[in-house]
Amino acid sequence: MKRIVIYARYSTDLQSPASIEDQIQLCRAYADRQGWVVVATHHDAALSGFGVEQRPGYQQLVAAAGATPPGFDTIVVEDLSRLTRDTGELLRLYHRLRLKGIDIVGVSDGIASGQQGGKVHLTVKGLVNELYLDDLRDKTHRGLVGCASRGLSAGGRIFGYRTVPVEAARRGAKHTAPARFEIHPEEAAIVQRIFRDYAAGQSMQAIAFALNREGVHFPAQETQRGPHRRGWAVSSVRVILRNEKYAGVWVWNKRRFIKDPDTGRRRALPRPAEEWIRQEHPELRIVDADSGGRSSSGWRSWRRPTGSGQASLLAAGRMWPTRPISSPAFCGVAVAGRGWWRRRPHGRRGPRCTGTGSIGADSPRRKGRWSVRTGQGIARSDLKEHCLRSSAKL
């Protein structure tokens, strides 16, 4: 008498959880007609059939099949697509099971790997299942393109905005109503504060620390991962500062996602620029593109000219130095020399030139001319005093 294991799976949370019970019941009825004994069942709920690392039920099944000796003779599924929709993984599983003398039986599609020509049927069915995923992916993307072109949400969360379902008349027979974005007043105020503080010369780290110190609401706080996050991170501030959506420029379809066959996780790959969908939505603008000392020539002009920190703003003439050590100085000897007041290894303070090397109190080139922000020539001996006078203007 054959000993069998039943495996069941359904793909998304839009399907009924009862699908697992229905598949197991169908397989049990088939086993009873064949006179087989069910020794175990495994299942995965709301998980895609592409990839194996994210499916604990499938991993338990494979581990049990690899035991010596195996505890069963046949794996029974409602359909081969329940096992996997990856042709390569299906063939790998087939060869592993064949070494252990274990067969695969699909009840609905009538395929049994132990029969004559079973490998051919298995391969063809696996290819059909994988092509189904490709076709479904193309149709889903086509629908998302339509939503983005009509100004509707194509999925995802954006801090500073919320989604509002459109009227039910446009929903049709869809499972979920299409939604549109609108500005979230409380979160939008936080976004404006981040841009305002960054324009004033604060670093991204200082902004994140200030927001956490005040307990300000952070992105994804209400999600499942929210309780495990510690608040604002520097990367969170960086993402907001680089997001053109806050200036009313919405770009979609910049990336495509492909699942890694080894991990089952999605990986983002860039799309060609000609496939991007770029739209202007002034009604969703949170940050004025012409405010805060920015130029109207484009969003990238808002970013700091070079690097990050106060030195970049000083070089662009955007702020006064707050302390001498943050003041950039330009060497009159080197063509592109630049220096900052810093403590030297021997304990003295002095500017260091990126073009000619160190120029300090102990340097033979002490008579080199330096300039600070304004371009005027200043002797090295007077450089520190000039920085202090600039700081006093704050």
C-alpha positions as CSV (number, residue, x, y, z in Angstrom):
1,M,0.0,0.0,0.0
2,K,1.4,3.3,-1.1
3,R,2.1,6.0,1.5
4,I,1.5,9.5,0.1
5,V,2.0,13.1,1.2
6,I,-0.4,15.9,0.1
7,Y,0.8,19.4,-0.8
8,A,-1.5,22.4,-1.2
9,R,-0.9,26.0,-2.0
10,Y,-2.7,29.2,-3.1
11,S,-1.0,32.3,-4.4
12,T,-2.5,35.6,-3.1
13,D,-4.4,36.9,-0.1
14,L,-7.2,37.7,-2.6
15,Q,-8.0,34.0,-2.8
16,S,-10.0,32.3,-0.2
17,P,-8.1,30.4,2.6
18,A,-10.6,27.6,2.1
19,S,-8.7,26.8,-1.1
20,I,-6.2,24.8,1.0
21,E,-8.9,22.7,2.5
22,D,-10.5,22.1,-0.9
23,Q,-7.3,21.0,-2.4
24,I,-6.5,18.6,0.5
25,Q,-10.0,17.2,0.3
26,L,-9.8,16.6,-3.4
27,C,-6.4,14.8,-3.0
28,R,-7.7,12.7,-0.1
29,A,-10.7,11.5,-2.1
30,Y,-8.3,10.5,-5.0
31,A,-6.1,8.6,-2.6
32,D,-9.1,6.8,-1.1
33,R,-10.1,5.6,-4.6
34,Q,-6.6,4.4,-5.3
35,G,-6.3,2.7,-1.9
36,W,-3.4,4.9,-0.7
37,V,-2.6,6.0,2.8
38,V,-2.1,9.7,3.6
39,V,0.8,10.0,6.1
40,A,1.2,13.8,6.1
41,T,0.1,17.1,4.5
42,H,2.0,20.3,3.8
43,H,0.7,23.7,2.6
44,D,1.6,27.3,1.9
45,A,-1.0,30.0,2.1
46,A,-0.9,33.3,0.0
47,L,2.6,32.5,-1.5
48,S,3.6,32.6,-5.1
49,G,4.7,29.4,-6.8
50,F,7.8,31.0,-8.2
51,G,10.8,30.6,-5.8
52,V,11.1,28.2,-2.9
53,E,12.9,30.1,-0.1
54,Q,9.8,31.9,1.0
55,R,7.7,28.7,1.2
56,P,8.1,26.8,4.5
57,G,5.6,24.1,3.6
58,Y,7.4,23.3,0.4
59,Q,10.8,23.2,2.2
60,Q,9.4,20.8,4.7
61,L,8.2,18.6,1.9
62,V,11.5,18.5,0.2
63,A,13.4,17.9,3.4
64,A,11.1,14.9,4.2
65,A,11.6,13.5,0.7
66,G,15.4,13.7,1.2
67,A,15.4,11.6,4.4
68,T,16.9,8.1,4.4
69,P,14.7,6.1,4.1
70,P,11.9,8.5,2.9
71,G,8.7,8.2,4.8
72,F,6.4,8.1,1.8
73,D,6.3,6.9,-1.8
74,T,4.3,9.6,-3.7
75,I,3.5,13.3,-3.6
76,V,0.0,14.1,-4.6
77,V,-1.1,17.6,-5.6
78,E,-4.3,19.0,-7.0
79,D,-2.3,20.4,-9.9
80,L,1.4,20.5,-10.7
81,S,1.3,24.3,-10.6
82,R,0.7,24.0,-6.8
83,L,4.2,22.6,-6.4
84,T,6.0,25.3,-8.5
85,R,5.6,27.5,-11.5
86,D,9.3,27.4,-12.2
87,T,10.2,24.8,-14.9
88,G,13.8,24.6,-13.6
89,E,12.8,24.0,-10.0
90,L,10.2,21.4,-11.2
91,L,12.9,19.4,-13.0
92,R,15.3,19.7,-10.1
93,L,12.6,18.3,-7.8
94,Y,11.8,15.5,-10.3
95,H,15.5,14.4,-10.3
96,R,15.8,14.5,-6.6
97,L,12.6,12.5,-6.1
98,R,13.6,9.9,-8.7
99,L,16.8,9.1,-6.7
100,K,14.5,8.3,-3.7
101,G,12.0,6.4,-5.8
102,I,9.2,9.0,-5.1
103,D,6.6,9.8,-7.8
104,I,4.6,13.0,-8.4
105,V,0.9,12.8,-9.1
106,G,-1.3,15.7,-10.3
107,V,-5.0,14.9,-9.7
108,S,-6.6,17.5,-12.0
109,D,-4.1,17.4,-14.9
110,G,-3.7,13.6,-14.8
111,I,0.1,13.6,-14.8
112,A,2.1,11.0,-13.0
113,S,5.9,11.1,-13.2
114,G,6.2,7.4,-12.8
115,Q,4.3,6.6,-16.0
116,Q,5.8,6.1,-19.4
117,G,6.6,9.6,-20.8
118,G,6.0,11.1,-17.4
119,K,9.1,13.3,-17.7
120,V,7.9,14.8,-21.0
121,H,4.4,15.5,-19.6
122,L,6.0,17.0,-16.5
123,T,8.3,19.3,-18.6
124,V,5.5,20.5,-20.9
125,K,3.1,21.2,-18.0
126,G,5.9,23.0,-16.1
127,L,6.5,25.2,-19.2
128,V,2.8,26.0,-19.5
129,N,2.6,27.0,-15.9
130,E,5.6,29.3,-16.2
131,L,4.2,30.9,-19.4
132,Y,1.0,31.6,-17.5
133,L,3.0,33.6,-15.0
134,D,4.7,35.6,-17.8
135,D,1.3,36.3,-19.4
136,L,-0.2,37.3,-16.0
137,R,2.8,39.6,-15.4
138,D,2.3,41.4,-18.7
139,K,-1.4,41.9,-18.2
140,T,-0.9,43.2,-14.7
141,H,1.7,45.7,-15.9
142,R,-0.6,46.8,-18.7
143,G,-3.3,47.6,-16.1
144,L,-0.9,49.5,-13.9
145,V,0.3,51.5,-16.9
146,G,-3.4,52.5,-17.5
147,C,-3.8,53.5,-13.9
148,A,-0.7,55.6,-13.9
149,S,-1.7,57.3,-17.2
150,R,-5.0,58.3,-15.7
151,G,-3.4,59.8,-12.6
152,L,-4.5,56.9,-10.4
153,S,-2.4,55.0,-7.9
154,A,-0.4,52.1,-9.3
155,G,0.4,50.8,-5.8
156,G,2.9,51.6,-3.1
157,R,3.0,54.1,-0.2
158,I,4.5,57.6,-0.3
159,F,5.1,59.6,2.8
160,G,3.2,62.8,2.6
161,Y,0.3,61.3,0.6
162,R,-2.7,59.0,1.1
163,T,-4.9,57.1,-1.3
164,V,-8.6,57.7,-1.6
165,P,-10.8,55.2,-3.5
166,V,-12.5,56.7,-6.5
167,E,-16.3,56.5,-7.0
168,A,-17.7,52.9,-7.0
169,A,-19.1,53.4,-10.5
170,R,-15.6,53.1,-11.9
171,R,-14.8,50.0,-10.0
172,G,-16.6,47.5,-12.2
173,A,-15.9,43.9,-11.3
174,K,-12.5,44.4,-9.8
175,H,-11.6,43.1,-6.3
176,T,-10.4,46.5,-5.2
177,A,-11.5,50.0,-6.2
178,P,-8.9,52.1,-8.0
179,A,-7.5,54.9,-5.9
180,R,-6.0,58.3,-6.4
181,F,-3.4,60.1,-4.3
182,E,-4.1,63.2,-2.3
183,I,-1.9,65.2,0.1
184,H,-1.8,64.1,3.7
185,P,-1.7,67.4,5.7
186,E,0.2,66.2,8.8
187,E,2.8,64.2,6.8
188,A,3.2,67.0,4.3
189,A,4.1,69.4,7.1
190,I,6.9,67.1,8.1
191,V,8.2,66.9,4.5
192,Q,8.2,70.7,4.3
193,R,10.1,70.9,7.5
194,I,12.8,68.4,6.2
195,F,13.3,70.5,3.1
196,R,13.4,73.7,5.1
197,D,16.0,72.4,7.5
198,Y,18.1,71.0,4.7
199,A,18.0,74.4,3.0
200,A,19.1,76.0,6.2
201,G,22.3,73.9,6.2
202,Q,21.4,71.1,8.5
203,S,22.8,67.7,7.6
204,M,20.5,64.7,7.0
205,Q,21.8,63.1,10.1
206,A,21.0,66.2,12.2
207,I,17.5,66.3,10.7
208,A,16.9,62.7,11.5
209,F,18.1,63.1,15.1
210,A,15.9,66.1,15.6
211,L,12.8,64.3,14.3
212,N,13.5,61.3,16.5
213,R,14.1,63.5,19.5
214,E,10.7,65.2,19.1
215,G,9.0,61.8,18.4
216,V,7.8,63.0,15.0
217,H,5.7,60.5,13.0
218,F,8.0,58.5,10.6
219,P,7.3,56.6,7.3
220,A,5.7,53.2,7.5
221,Q,4.9,53.6,11.2
222,E,1.4,52.0,10.8
223,T,2.6,49.0,8.7
224,Q,3.5,45.5,10.0
225,R,7.2,46.5,10.3
226,G,6.5,49.8,12.0
227,P,6.8,48.6,15.6
228,H,10.2,47.1,14.8
229,R,11.6,50.3,13.4
230,R,13.4,52.9,15.6
231,G,12.1,56.0,13.9
232,W,13.8,58.3,11.4
233,A,17.0,57.1,9.7
234,V,19.4,59.1,7.5
235,S,18.3,57.1,4.5
236,S,14.7,58.1,5.2
237,V,15.6,61.7,5.0
238,R,17.7,61.2,1.9
239,V,14.8,59.4,0.0
240,I,12.5,62.3,0.8
241,L,15.0,64.9,-0.4
242,R,15.5,63.1,-3.7
243,N,11.9,62.4,-4.4
244,E,10.6,64.6,-7.3
245,K,7.0,63.8,-6.4
246,Y,7.1,66.4,-3.7
247,A,7.6,69.1,-6.4
248,G,4.7,67.8,-8.4
249,V,6.7,65.7,-10.9
250,W,5.6,62.1,-10.9
251,V,7.7,59.5,-12.8
252,W,6.5,55.9,-13.0
253,N,7.8,52.7,-14.6
254,K,11.4,53.5,-13.9
255,R,12.1,50.0,-12.7
256,R,10.9,46.4,-13.3
257,F,10.9,43.7,-10.7
258,I,12.1,40.2,-11.3
259,K,12.1,37.4,-8.8
260,D,15.4,35.8,-7.9
261,P,15.0,32.1,-8.6
262,D,17.2,31.2,-5.6
263,T,15.7,33.4,-2.9
264,G,12.2,34.0,-4.3
265,R,12.6,37.7,-3.5
266,R,12.0,40.5,-6.0
267,R,14.9,42.4,-7.5
268,A,14.6,45.8,-9.0
269,L,16.1,46.4,-12.4
270,P,16.2,49.8,-14.2
271,R,14.1,50.3,-17.3
272,P,15.2,52.4,-20.3
273,A,14.3,56.1,-20.0
274,E,12.1,56.0,-23.0
275,E,9.7,53.7,-21.1
276,W,9.3,56.0,-18.2
277,I,5.9,57.7,-17.7
278,R,6.4,61.3,-16.6
279,Q,3.5,63.5,-15.5
280,E,3.1,66.9,-13.9
281,H,0.6,67.0,-11.0
282,P,0.7,70.6,-9.5
283,E,-2.3,69.6,-7.2
284,L,0.0,67.2,-5.5
285,R,2.9,69.6,-5.0
286,I,4.1,69.8,-1.4
287,V,7.3,71.7,-1.9
288,D,7.5,74.7,-4.1
289,A,10.3,74.2,-6.7
290,D,11.2,77.9,-6.7
291,S,11.3,78.4,-2.9
292,G,14.1,78.2,-0.5
293,G,16.7,79.7,-2.7
294,R,16.3,77.1,-5.4
295,S,16.4,77.9,-9.1
296,S,13.5,77.3,-11.4
297,S,15.8,75.5,-13.9
298,G,15.0,72.1,-12.4
299,W,14.6,69.9,-9.4
300,R,18.3,68.9,-9.3
301,S,19.3,72.5,-8.8
302,W,17.8,72.2,-5.4
303,R,20.4,69.6,-4.3
304,R,23.6,70.8,-2.8
305,P,26.3,71.5,-5.5
306,T,29.0,69.1,-4.2
307,G,28.9,66.4,-1.5
308,S,26.9,67.2,1.7
309,G,27.4,69.3,4.8
310,Q,28.0,72.9,5.5
311,A,31.1,73.1,3.3
312,S,29.1,72.7,0.2
313,L,26.6,75.4,1.1
314,L,29.5,77.7,2.0
315,A,31.2,77.1,-1.4
316,A,28.0,78.0,-3.2
317,G,27.5,81.1,-1.1
318,R,24.3,79.8,0.5
319,M,25.1,80.4,4.1
320,W,27.7,82.0,6.5
321,P,30.2,79.8,8.3
322,T,29.1,78.7,11.7
323,R,32.6,77.8,12.9
324,P,36.1,78.1,11.4
325,I,36.6,74.4,11.0
326,S,33.6,74.3,8.5
327,S,34.8,77.2,6.4
328,P,36.3,76.2,3.0
329,A,39.3,78.2,1.9
330,F,40.8,78.3,-1.6
331,C,44.5,78.2,-2.2
332,G,46.2,80.9,-4.3
333,V,49.1,78.6,-5.2
334,A,47.2,75.5,-6.4
335,V,44.8,75.9,-9.3
336,A,42.1,73.9,-7.6
337,G,43.3,73.8,-4.0
338,R,40.8,73.9,-1.2
339,G,41.3,73.6,2.5
340,W,39.5,73.6,5.9
341,W,40.6,74.6,9.3
342,R,41.3,71.3,11.1
343,R,43.5,69.9,13.9
344,R,46.7,68.6,12.3
345,P,48.3,65.4,13.5
346,H,51.0,67.4,15.4
347,G,48.3,69.3,17.3
348,R,48.3,72.6,15.4
349,R,45.4,74.0,13.4
350,G,45.8,75.1,9.8
351,P,44.3,74.8,6.3
352,R,45.2,71.8,4.2
353,C,45.3,72.3,0.4
354,T,44.0,69.4,-1.8
355,G,46.2,70.6,-4.7
356,T,49.6,71.2,-3.1
357,G,49.4,69.4,0.2
358,S,49.4,70.9,3.7
359,I,50.0,74.6,4.1
360,G,50.1,75.5,7.8
361,A,52.2,77.3,10.3
362,D,55.1,74.9,9.9
363,S,55.1,74.9,6.0
364,P,57.7,76.6,3.9
365,R,54.8,77.8,1.7
366,R,53.4,79.9,4.5
367,K,53.1,83.0,2.3
368,G,50.5,81.3,0.1
369,R,47.4,83.4,-0.4
370,W,44.0,81.9,0.5
371,S,40.5,83.1,-0.1
372,V,37.2,82.4,1.7
373,R,33.9,82.3,-0.2
374,T,34.2,85.8,-1.5
375,G,37.3,85.2,-3.6
376,Q,39.4,87.9,-2.0
377,G,43.0,87.2,-1.3
378,I,43.8,86.6,2.4
379,A,47.2,85.8,3.9
380,R,47.5,82.6,5.8
381,S,48.1,84.4,9.0
382,D,44.8,86.3,8.7
383,L,42.7,83.4,7.5
384,K,41.5,82.3,11.0
385,E,40.6,85.8,12.0
386,H,38.6,86.2,8.8
387,C,36.6,83.0,9.6
388,L,35.9,84.2,13.2
389,R,34.7,87.6,11.9
390,S,32.4,85.8,9.5
391,S,31.0,83.6,12.3
392,A,30.2,86.7,14.4
393,K,27.8,87.9,11.7
394,L,25.4,85.1,12.5
